[in-house]
């Protein structure tokens, strides 16, 4: 059984069809990438999975069970975490504080217990701190632990957002253009981290990305989209060489 699946999902905004009968399955433990030109519907699919949008047709299932009846704030309880194209962090908080926000879904003590800082709340706080420190070490964020987000360079902020998503200990991680705005060196680091997220942490990854080198380096399967429709699905090499994909990207030649 796939971990996440979409079946004939369609979403329209007025007369514009943003996603048109898209179907795919993401197996547990793989990196699955969505690629395509701007306006292809890639980020819209992420918003459908996150339940910010409800499809007009079709179904979205997590471990075989439909999630269409879930509210957006309940989706993380399944083990779904995501990053965003536009970085969404608390700028007047430190890196550590932002990562601790990612532990919210694991809190099981009452508000009163937290206010009184009971022994149970203290033990839980220590566990959250240990989980966050593990992610800080994994992504080499030690130099920035106590620095405020507002004073950090863009590339570091991208890593912090990834770290916050990992702090939730997800089963599937939705990465929305993780290499956007990064330098060549920072993109190479992102490649290594995504590989380690899959191999060392055992987390499934669904990724939207324009950098085809990153996609080809880490992906097990790729789905190419254009105008909300499926163009091709397969390995990175199969999709990159598909005539319909080449035409959608360049009109001629191969995707580089």
C-alpha positions as CSV (number, residue, x, y, z in Angstrom):
1,X,0.0,0.0,0.0
2,X,1.2,3.5,-0.8
3,X,1.8,6.0,1.9
4,X,0.1,8.8,0.0
5,X,-2.1,8.7,-3.1
6,X,-4.1,11.0,-5.3
7,X,-6.8,9.6,-7.5
8,X,-8.2,11.7,-10.4
9,X,-7.9,14.9,-8.4
10,X,-9.3,18.0,-10.1
11,X,-9.4,21.6,-8.7
12,X,-10.9,24.6,-10.5
13,X,-10.8,28.3,-9.6
14,X,-13.7,29.8,-11.5
15,X,-13.1,28.9,-15.1
16,X,-9.4,28.1,-14.5
17,X,-8.6,24.4,-14.0
18,X,-5.5,24.4,-11.8
19,X,-5.3,20.6,-11.4
20,X,-6.8,18.3,-14.0
21,X,-7.5,14.6,-13.1
22,X,-4.0,14.1,-11.5
23,X,-3.2,10.7,-10.0
24,X,-0.1,9.3,-8.4
25,X,1.1,7.3,-5.5
26,X,4.1,7.9,-3.2
27,X,5.6,4.8,-1.7
28,X,6.9,4.8,1.9
29,X,10.6,5.5,2.0
30,X,11.0,7.1,-1.4
31,X,11.6,10.6,-2.8
32,X,8.9,11.5,-5.3
33,X,9.3,14.8,-7.2
34,X,6.7,17.0,-9.0
35,X,8.3,19.1,-11.8
36,X,6.9,21.4,-14.5
37,X,6.8,25.0,-15.7
38,X,5.4,27.7,-13.5
39,X,1.6,27.4,-13.3
40,X,1.7,23.6,-13.7
41,X,-0.2,23.0,-10.5
42,X,2.6,21.7,-8.4
43,X,2.2,23.9,-5.3
44,X,-1.6,23.6,-5.7
45,X,-1.2,19.9,-5.2
46,X,0.7,20.6,-2.0
47,X,-2.1,22.8,-0.8
48,X,-4.6,20.1,-1.6
49,X,-2.7,17.6,0.4
50,X,-2.4,20.1,3.3
51,X,-6.2,20.5,3.1
52,X,-5.9,24.3,2.4
53,X,-8.0,23.4,-0.7
54,X,-10.7,20.8,-1.3
55,X,-10.7,19.2,-4.8
56,X,-13.8,19.4,-7.0
57,X,-13.3,15.8,-7.9
58,X,-11.2,12.8,-6.9
59,X,-9.7,11.7,-3.6
60,X,-6.6,12.0,-1.5
61,X,-5.6,9.1,0.7
62,X,-3.0,8.6,3.5
63,X,-2.4,4.9,4.1
64,X,-5.5,4.1,2.2
65,X,-7.8,6.4,4.1
66,X,-9.3,9.5,2.6
67,X,-8.2,12.8,4.3
68,X,-10.7,15.0,2.6
69,X,-12.8,15.2,5.7
70,X,-9.9,16.5,7.8
71,X,-9.4,20.1,8.8
72,X,-6.0,21.6,7.8
73,X,-4.8,21.7,11.5
74,X,-5.4,18.0,11.9
75,X,-3.2,16.9,8.9
76,X,0.1,17.2,10.8
77,X,-1.2,14.6,13.3
78,X,-0.9,12.0,10.5
79,X,2.8,12.7,10.3
80,X,2.7,15.2,7.4
81,X,5.0,18.2,7.5
82,X,5.9,20.8,4.8
83,X,8.0,23.7,3.9
84,X,6.9,26.7,1.8
85,X,8.2,28.5,-1.3
86,X,8.1,31.7,0.8
87,X,9.8,31.1,4.1
88,X,7.3,31.1,7.0
89,X,9.3,31.6,10.2
90,X,8.9,33.6,13.3
91,X,11.4,36.4,12.6
92,X,11.6,37.8,16.2
93,X,12.3,34.4,17.7
94,X,15.5,32.4,17.8
95,X,16.3,29.3,15.7
96,X,15.8,27.1,18.7
97,X,12.4,28.7,19.5
98,X,11.2,28.2,15.9
99,X,12.2,24.5,16.0
100,X,10.4,24.0,19.3
101,X,7.2,25.3,17.6
102,X,7.6,22.2,15.4
103,X,7.2,20.0,18.4
104,X,3.7,21.3,19.1
105,X,1.9,18.2,17.7
106,X,3.7,16.0,20.2
107,X,2.6,17.9,23.3
108,X,0.3,15.9,25.6
109,X,0.3,17.9,28.8
110,X,-2.5,20.3,29.7
111,X,-2.1,24.1,29.5
112,X,-2.4,24.2,33.3
113,X,0.4,21.7,33.7
114,X,2.6,23.7,31.4
115,X,1.8,27.0,33.2
116,X,2.7,25.4,36.6
117,X,5.6,23.6,35.0
118,X,4.8,20.3,36.7
119,X,7.3,17.4,36.6
120,X,5.4,15.9,33.7
121,X,5.7,19.2,31.8
122,X,9.4,19.4,32.7
123,X,10.1,15.9,31.4
124,X,8.2,16.6,28.2
125,X,10.1,19.9,27.7
126,X,13.4,18.0,28.0
127,X,12.3,15.5,25.5
128,X,11.3,18.2,23.0
129,X,14.6,20.0,23.5
130,X,16.5,16.7,22.9
131,X,14.5,16.1,19.7
132,X,15.2,19.6,18.4
133,X,18.9,19.4,19.3
134,X,19.2,16.2,17.2
135,X,17.8,18.1,14.2
136,X,20.2,21.1,14.9
137,X,23.1,18.7,14.8
138,X,21.8,16.9,11.7
139,X,21.6,20.1,9.7
140,X,24.7,21.8,11.2
141,X,22.8,24.6,12.7
142,X,24.8,24.8,15.9
143,X,26.3,28.3,15.2
144,X,22.7,29.7,14.7
145,X,20.9,28.0,17.6
146,X,20.4,31.2,19.7
147,X,20.3,33.7,16.8
148,X,17.1,35.5,15.8
149,X,15.7,34.6,12.4
150,X,15.5,38.3,11.4
151,X,19.3,38.5,11.3
152,X,20.0,35.4,9.4
153,X,20.9,35.1,5.6
154,X,18.4,33.6,3.3
155,X,20.2,30.3,2.8
156,X,20.3,29.7,6.5
157,X,16.6,30.5,6.9
158,X,15.8,27.9,4.2
159,X,17.6,25.3,6.3
160,X,15.9,26.5,9.5
161,X,12.5,26.0,7.9
162,X,13.5,22.5,6.8
163,X,14.7,21.9,10.4
164,X,11.4,23.0,11.9
165,X,9.5,20.5,9.6
166,X,11.9,17.7,10.6
167,X,11.3,18.6,14.3
168,X,7.8,17.4,14.0
169,X,9.3,13.9,13.2
170,X,7.1,13.4,10.1
171,X,6.4,10.3,8.2
172,X,6.2,12.3,5.0
173,X,7.9,15.6,4.3
174,X,6.5,18.0,1.6
175,X,9.4,20.1,0.3
176,X,8.2,23.1,-1.8
177,X,11.2,24.3,-3.9
178,X,13.9,23.6,-1.3
179,X,16.6,24.9,-3.6
180,X,14.9,28.1,-4.6
181,X,17.2,31.1,-4.0
182,X,20.2,28.9,-2.9
183,X,23.7,29.1,-4.2
184,X,25.3,26.1,-6.0
185,X,27.1,25.1,-2.8
186,X,23.9,25.4,-0.7
187,X,22.0,23.4,-3.2
188,X,24.6,20.6,-3.0
189,X,24.2,20.6,0.7
190,X,20.4,20.3,0.2
191,X,21.0,17.3,-2.0
192,X,23.1,15.6,0.7
193,X,20.5,16.4,3.4
194,X,17.5,15.1,1.4
195,X,19.4,11.8,0.7
196,X,20.1,11.5,4.5
197,X,16.5,12.4,5.4
198,X,15.5,9.4,3.3
199,X,18.2,7.0,4.3
200,X,19.1,7.8,7.9
201,X,15.8,9.2,9.1
202,X,13.5,6.9,7.0
203,X,11.3,9.8,6.0
204,X,9.3,9.8,2.8
205,X,9.7,12.9,0.7
206,X,7.4,14.6,-1.8
207,X,9.1,17.5,-3.4
208,X,8.3,20.3,-5.8
209,X,11.5,21.6,-7.5
210,X,12.7,23.4,-10.6
211,X,16.4,22.5,-10.2
212,X,16.6,19.4,-12.4
213,X,20.0,18.5,-11.1
214,X,18.6,18.2,-7.6
215,X,15.6,16.3,-8.8
216,X,17.8,13.8,-10.8
217,X,20.2,13.4,-7.8
218,X,17.7,12.4,-5.2
219,X,14.4,11.3,-6.8
220,X,13.2,7.7,-7.1
221,X,10.2,8.8,-9.2
222,X,9.2,12.0,-11.0
223,X,5.9,13.3,-12.2
224,X,6.0,16.1,-14.8
225,X,3.0,18.4,-15.0
226,X,2.0,21.2,-17.4
227,X,-1.2,23.3,-17.2
228,X,-2.5,21.1,-14.3
229,X,-2.2,17.9,-16.4
230,X,0.1,14.9,-16.2
231,X,2.8,14.8,-18.9
232,X,5.0,11.9,-17.9
233,X,5.9,9.7,-14.9
234,X,8.9,7.5,-14.3
235,X,12.5,7.7,-13.2
236,X,14.3,11.1,-13.5
237,X,16.0,10.0,-16.7
238,X,12.8,8.7,-18.3
239,X,10.9,12.0,-17.5
240,X,13.8,14.2,-18.6
241,X,14.0,12.5,-22.0
242,X,10.2,12.4,-22.6
243,X,9.2,14.4,-25.7
244,X,6.2,16.0,-24.1
245,X,8.3,17.2,-21.1
246,X,11.0,18.6,-23.4
247,X,8.4,20.5,-25.3
248,X,6.8,21.9,-22.2
249,X,10.2,23.1,-20.8
250,X,12.1,24.3,-23.8
251,X,10.2,23.5,-27.0
252,X,13.3,21.6,-28.2
253,X,16.4,19.9,-26.8
254,X,16.8,18.2,-23.5
255,X,16.2,19.4,-20.0
256,X,19.4,20.4,-18.3
